Amino acid sequence: MPPAMSSALSEFLRELPGTFLFLGIFLPVALLLFLLIAYFRIKLIEVNKELWQIADCQYKLKDGSSCTRERNKHKCWDPSKAKAQ
């Protein structure tokens, strides 16, 4: 680092209190990141459940077995109804 940059950085850190740096910058950013991680984790779990239900119902329809009970229970997606709408 050039000497001028080093002295400017040391002056900035000397004037800025550490509590402000921690409570005003680091903590809010870390909490926001944790909140985003939790939000996307919840959304991913919801999508995985929906995909499992679709795949399960399609697998049962390929076997030739009826999916009516499972469709009512899991609210499976029915391709014939989706095309009609």
TIRO-2110 file (N, C-alpha, C; in Angstrom, 1 decimal):
// TIRO-2110
0.8, -1.2, 0.0, N, 1, A
0.0, 0.0, 0.0, CA, 1, A
0.9, 1.2, 0.0, C, 1, A
0.5, 2.2, -0.8, N, 2, A
1.2, 3.5, -0.7, CA, 2, A
1.1, 4.2, 0.7, C, 2, A
2.1, 4.9, 1.1, N, 3, A
2.1, 5.5, 2.4, CA, 3, A
0.9, 6.5, 2.6, C, 3, A
0.5, 7.2, 1.6, N, 4, A
-0.6, 8.1, 1.8, CA, 4, A
-1.9, 7.3, 2.1, C, 4, A
-2.1, 6.2, 1.4, N, 5, A
-3.2, 5.3, 1.6, CA, 5, A
-3.2, 4.7, 3.0, C, 5, A
-2.1, 4.3, 3.5, N, 6, A
-1.9, 3.7, 4.8, CA, 6, A
-2.3, 4.7, 5.9, C, 6, A
-1.8, 6.0, 5.7, N, 7, A
-2.1, 6.9, 6.8, CA, 7, A
-3.6, 7.3, 6.8, C, 7, A
-4.2, 7.4, 5.6, N, 8, A
-5.6, 7.7, 5.5, CA, 8, A
-6.4, 6.6, 6.1, C, 8, A
-6.1, 5.4, 5.9, N, 9, A
-6.8, 4.3, 6.5, CA, 9, A
-6.6, 4.2, 8.0, C, 9, A
-5.4, 4.5, 8.5, N, 10, A
-5.2, 4.5, 9.9, CA, 10, A
-6.0, 5.6, 10.6, C, 10, A
-6.0, 6.8, 10.0, N, 11, A
-6.8, 7.9, 10.5, CA, 11, A
-8.3, 7.6, 10.5, C, 11, A
-8.8, 7.0, 9.5, N, 12, A
-10.2, 6.6, 9.5, CA, 12, A
-10.5, 5.6, 10.6, C, 12, A
-9.7, 4.6, 10.8, N, 13, A
-10.0, 3.6, 11.8, CA, 13, A
-9.8, 4.2, 13.2, C, 13, A
-8.9, 5.2, 13.4, N, 14, A
-8.7, 5.8, 14.7, CA, 14, A
-9.9, 6.6, 15.0, C, 14, A
-10.6, 7.3, 14.1, N, 15, A
-11.7, 8.2, 14.4, CA, 15, A
-13.0, 7.4, 14.5, C, 15, A
-13.1, 6.3, 13.8, N, 16, A
-14.3, 5.5, 13.8, CA, 16, A
-14.4, 4.5, 15.0, C, 16, A
-15.4, 4.6, 15.9, N, 17, A
-15.4, 3.7, 17.1, CA, 17, A
-15.7, 2.3, 16.7, C, 17, A
-15.1, 1.4, 17.4, N, 18, A
-15.3, 0.0, 17.0, CA, 18, A
-16.7, -0.5, 17.2, C, 18, A
-17.4, 0.1, 18.2, N, 19, A
-18.8, -0.4, 18.5, CA, 19, A
-19.7, 0.0, 17.3, C, 19, A
-19.4, 1.2, 16.7, N, 20, A
-20.2, 1.7, 15.6, CA, 20, A
-19.9, 0.7, 14.4, C, 20, A
-18.7, 0.4, 14.2, N, 21, A
-18.3, -0.5, 13.1, CA, 21, A
-19.0, -1.9, 13.3, C, 21, A
-19.0, -2.4, 14.5, N, 22, A
-19.7, -3.7, 14.7, CA, 22, A
-21.2, -3.6, 14.7, C, 22, A
-21.8, -2.7, 15.5, N, 23, A
-23.2, -2.6, 15.6, CA, 23, A
-23.9, -1.9, 14.4, C, 23, A
-23.2, -1.1, 13.8, N, 24, A
-23.8, -0.3, 12.7, CA, 24, A
-23.6, -0.9, 11.3, C, 24, A
-22.6, -1.7, 11.1, N, 25, A
-22.3, -2.2, 9.8, CA, 25, A
-22.3, -3.7, 9.8, C, 25, A
-21.4, -4.3, 10.6, N, 26, A
-21.3, -5.8, 10.6, CA, 26, A
-22.5, -6.5, 11.0, C, 26, A
-23.1, -6.2, 12.1, N, 27, A
-24.3, -6.9, 12.6, CA, 27, A
-25.5, -6.8, 11.7, C, 27, A
-25.9, -5.6, 11.2, N, 28, A
-27.1, -5.6, 10.3, CA, 28, A
-26.8, -6.4, 9.0, C, 28, A
-25.7, -6.3, 8.5, N, 29, A
-25.4, -7.1, 7.2, CA, 29, A
-25.4, -8.6, 7.5, C, 29, A
-24.8, -9.0, 8.6, N, 30, A
-24.9, -10.5, 8.9, CA, 30, A
-26.3, -10.9, 9.2, C, 30, A
-27.1, -10.2, 9.9, N, 31, A
-28.5, -10.5, 10.1, CA, 31, A
-29.3, -10.6, 8.8, C, 31, A
-29.0, -9.7, 7.9, N, 32, A
-29.7, -9.7, 6.6, CA, 32, A
-29.4, -10.9, 5.8, C, 32, A
-28.1, -11.3, 5.9, N, 33, A
-27.7, -12.5, 5.1, CA, 33, A
-28.3, -13.7, 5.7, C, 33, A
-28.4, -13.8, 7.1, N, 34, A
-29.1, -15.0, 7.7, CA, 34, A
-30.5, -15.0, 7.4, C, 34, A
-31.2, -13.8, 7.3, N, 35, A
-32.6, -13.8, 6.9, CA, 35, A
-32.8, -14.3, 5.5, C, 35, A
-32.0, -13.8, 4.6, N, 36, A
-32.1, -14.3, 3.2, CA, 36, A
-31.9, -15.8, 3.1, C, 36, A
-30.9, -16.3, 3.8, N, 37, A
-30.6, -17.8, 3.8, CA, 37, A
-31.8, -18.5, 4.3, C, 37, A
-32.4, -18.1, 5.4, N, 38, A
-33.6, -18.7, 5.9, CA, 38, A
-34.8, -18.7, 5.0, C, 38, A
-35.0, -17.5, 4.3, N, 39, A
-36.1, -17.3, 3.4, CA, 39, A
-36.0, -18.3, 2.2, C, 39, A
-34.8, -18.3, 1.6, N, 40, A
-34.6, -19.2, 0.4, CA, 40, A
-34.6, -20.7, 0.8, C, 40, A
-34.2, -21.0, 2.0, N, 41, A
-34.3, -22.4, 2.5, CA, 41, A
-35.8, -22.8, 2.6, C, 41, A
-36.6, -22.0, 3.1, N, 42, A
-38.1, -22.3, 3.2, CA, 42, A
-38.7, -22.4, 1.8, C, 42, A
-38.3, -21.5, 0.9, N, 43, A
-38.9, -21.6, -0.5, CA, 43, A
-38.4, -22.9, -1.1, C, 43, A
-37.2, -23.3, -0.9, N, 44, A
-36.6, -24.5, -1.5, CA, 44, A
-37.3, -25.7, -1.0, C, 44, A
-37.6, -25.8, 0.3, N, 45, A
-38.4, -26.9, 0.9, CA, 45, A
-39.8, -27.0, 0.3, C, 45, A
-40.4, -25.8, 0.1, N, 46, A
-41.8, -25.8, -0.5, CA, 46, A
-41.7, -26.4, -1.9, C, 46, A
-40.8, -25.9, -2.7, N, 47, A
-40.7, -26.4, -4.1, CA, 47, A
-40.4, -27.9, -4.2, C, 47, A
-39.5, -28.4, -3.3, N, 48, A
-39.2, -29.8, -3.2, CA, 48, A
-40.4, -30.6, -2.9, C, 48, A
-41.3, -30.1, -2.0, N, 49, A
-42.5, -30.9, -1.7, CA, 49, A
-43.4, -30.9, -2.9, C, 49, A
-43.6, -29.8, -3.6, N, 50, A
-44.4, -29.8, -4.8, CA, 50, A
-43.9, -30.7, -5.9, C, 50, A
-42.6, -30.7, -6.1, N, 51, A
-42.0, -31.6, -7.1, CA, 51, A
-42.2, -33.0, -6.7, C, 51, A
-42.0, -33.3, -5.5, N, 52, A
-42.2, -34.7, -5.0, CA, 52, A
-43.6, -35.2, -5.3, C, 52, A
-44.6, -34.3, -5.0, N, 53, A
-46.0, -34.7, -5.2, CA, 53, A
-46.3, -34.9, -6.7, C, 53, A
-45.8, -34.1, -7.5, N, 54, A
-46.0, -34.2, -9.0, CA, 54, A
-45.3, -35.5, -9.5, C, 54, A
-44.1, -35.7, -9.1, N, 55, A
-43.4, -36.9, -9.6, CA, 55, A
-44.1, -38.2, -9.0, C, 55, A
-44.5, -38.2, -7.8, N, 56, A
-45.2, -39.3, -7.2, CA, 56, A
-46.5, -39.7, -8.0, C, 56, A
-47.3, -38.6, -8.3, N, 57, A
-48.5, -38.9, -8.9, CA, 57, A
-48.3, -39.3, -10.4, C, 57, A
-47.3, -38.7, -11.1, N, 58, A
-47.0, -39.2, -12.4, CA, 58, A
-46.5, -40.6, -12.5, C, 58, A
-45.7, -41.0, -11.5, N, 59, A
-45.2, -42.4, -11.4, CA, 59, A
-46.4, -43.3, -11.2, C, 59, A
-47.4, -43.0, -10.4, N, 60, A
-48.5, -43.9, -10.2, CA, 60, A
-49.4, -43.9, -11.4, C, 60, A
-49.5, -42.8, -12.1, N, 61, A
-50.3, -42.8, -13.3, CA, 61, A
-49.7, -43.7, -14.4, C, 61, A
-48.4, -43.7, -14.5, N, 62, A
-47.7, -44.6, -15.5, CA, 62, A
-47.9, -46.1, -15.2, C, 62, A
-48.0, -46.4, -13.9, N, 63, A
-48.2, -47.8, -13.5, CA, 63, A
-49.6, -48.3, -13.9, C, 63, A
-50.5, -47.4, -14.2, N, 64, A
-51.8, -47.7, -14.5, CA, 64, A
-52.8, -47.7, -13.3, C, 64, A
-52.2, -47.5, -12.1, N, 65, A
-53.1, -47.5, -10.9, CA, 65, A
-53.7, -46.1, -10.8, C, 65, A
-54.8, -46.1, -10.1, N, 66, A
-55.6, -44.9, -10.0, CA, 66, A
-54.9, -43.9, -9.0, C, 66, A
-54.9, -42.7, -9.4, N, 67, A
-54.3, -41.6, -8.5, CA, 67, A
-55.4, -40.8, -7.9, C, 67, A
-56.6, -41.2, -7.9, N, 68, A
-57.7, -40.3, -7.3, CA, 68, A
-57.5, -40.1, -5.9, C, 68, A
-57.2, -41.2, -5.1, N, 69, A
-57.1, -41.0, -3.7, CA, 69, A
-55.9, -40.2, -3.4, C, 69, A
-54.8, -40.4, -4.1, N, 70, A
-53.6, -39.6, -3.8, CA, 70, A
-53.7, -38.2, -4.3, C, 70, A
-54.5, -38.0, -5.4, N, 71, A
-54.7, -36.7, -5.9, CA, 71, A
-55.5, -35.8, -4.9, C, 71, A
-56.5, -36.5, -4.3, N, 72, A
-57.3, -35.7, -3.3, CA, 72, A
-56.4, -35.5, -2.0, C, 72, A
-55.6, -36.5, -1.7, N, 73, A
-54.8, -36.4, -0.5, CA, 73, A
-53.7, -35.4, -0.6, C, 73, A
-52.9, -35.5, -1.7, N, 74, A
-51.8, -34.7, -1.9, CA, 74, A
-52.0, -33.5, -2.8, C, 74, A
-53.2, -33.5, -3.4, N, 75, A
-53.5, -32.4, -4.4, CA, 75, A
-52.5, -32.6, -5.6, C, 75, A
-52.4, -33.7, -6.1, N, 76, A
-51.5, -34.0, -7.2, CA, 76, A
-51.9, -33.2, -8.5, C, 76, A
-51.0, -33.0, -9.3, N, 77, A
-51.2, -32.3, -10.5, CA, 77, A
-51.7, -33.3, -11.6, C, 77, A
-52.7, -33.0, -12.3, N, 78, A
-53.3, -33.9, -13.3, CA, 78, A
-53.0, -33.2, -14.7, C, 78, A
-52.2, -33.8, -15.5, N, 79, A
-51.9, -33.2, -16.8, CA, 79, A
-53.1, -33.0, -17.7, C, 79, A
-54.1, -33.9, -17.7, N, 80, A
-55.3, -33.7, -18.5, CA, 80, A
-56.1, -32.5, -18.1, C, 80, A
-56.2, -32.2, -16.8, N, 81, A
-56.9, -31.0, -16.4, CA, 81, A
-56.1, -29.8, -16.7, C, 81, A
-54.8, -29.8, -16.6, N, 82, A
-54.0, -28.7, -16.9, CA, 82, A
-54.1, -28.2, -18.3, C, 82, A
-54.2, -29.2, -19.2, N, 83, A
-54.3, -28.9, -20.7, CA, 83, A
-55.7, -28.3, -21.0, C, 83, A
-56.7, -28.8, -20.3, N, 84, A
-58.0, -28.3, -20.5, CA, 84, A
-58.3, -26.9, -20.1, C, 84, A
-57.5, -26.5, -19.1, N, 85, A
-57.7, -25.1, -18.6, CA, 85, A
-56.9, -24.2, -19.5, C, 85, A
END
